[in-house]
């Protein structure tokens, strides 16, 4: 299993929502067709061509589990 497959499995299965880093979340969003669309301060905005939007605050290394759940809903 490749690193990409492991990361997608980690997020899609919801096994470890507390252990997802900001960089991992960005990677998964970008691989799912989202593009970084700026942001204000520590909040990064990601937009998809079909109109979906996701805002993730970047406070420290890991993101909160609620944002992992939102990513899961957006990409599944």
C-alpha positions in Angstrom: 0.0 0.0 0.0 1.4 3.4 -1.0 1.8 6.4 1.3 -1.0 8.1 -0.6 -3.4 5.1 -0.1 -2.5 4.9 3.6 -3.2 8.6 4.1 -6.6 8.4 2.3 -7.5 5.3 4.2 -6.6 7.0 7.5 -8.9 9.9 6.8 -11.8 8.0 5.1 -12.0 5.3 7.8 -12.0 7.8 10.6 -9.7 5.6 12.7 -7.4 8.4 14.0 -9.1 11.8 13.5 -7.0 13.3 16.3 -3.7 12.5 14.6 -4.1 14.2 11.2 -1.6 17.0 10.5 -2.3 20.1 8.5 0.1 19.0 5.8 -1.7 15.7 5.4 -5.1 17.4 5.2 -3.8 19.7 2.5 -2.3 16.8 0.6 -5.6 14.9 0.6 -7.7 18.0 -0.4 -5.3 18.8 -3.3 -5.3 15.2 -4.5 -9.1 15.3 -4.4 -9.2 18.3 -6.7 -9.3 21.2 -4.3 -7.0 24.2 -4.8 -5.7 26.6 -2.2 -7.5 29.9 -2.6 -5.7 32.1 -0.1 -7.2 32.8 3.3 -6.9 35.3 6.0 -4.4 35.0 8.8 -4.0 31.4 9.9 -7.2 30.2 8.0 -6.5 28.5 4.7 -9.3 28.3 2.1 -9.6 25.5 -0.4 -12.0 25.5 -3.3 -13.1 22.8 -5.7 -14.1 23.6 -9.3 -17.7 22.3 -8.6 -18.2 25.0 -5.8 -17.3 23.1 -2.7 -15.3 25.0 -0.1 -13.3 24.1 2.9 -11.6 26.4 5.5 -9.0 24.9 7.7 -7.3 26.9 10.5 -3.5 26.3 10.8 -2.8 26.4 14.5 0.0 24.1 15.3 0.9 20.8 13.6 -2.4 18.8 13.9 -5.9 19.9 12.9 -9.0 19.3 15.1 -11.0 16.2 14.5 -14.0 18.2 13.4 -12.1 19.4 10.3 -11.1 15.8 9.5 -14.7 14.8 9.6 -15.6 17.7 7.3 -12.9 16.7 4.8 -14.2 13.1 4.9 -17.7 14.4 4.0 -16.4 16.5 1.2 -14.3 13.8 -0.5 -16.4 10.7 0.0 
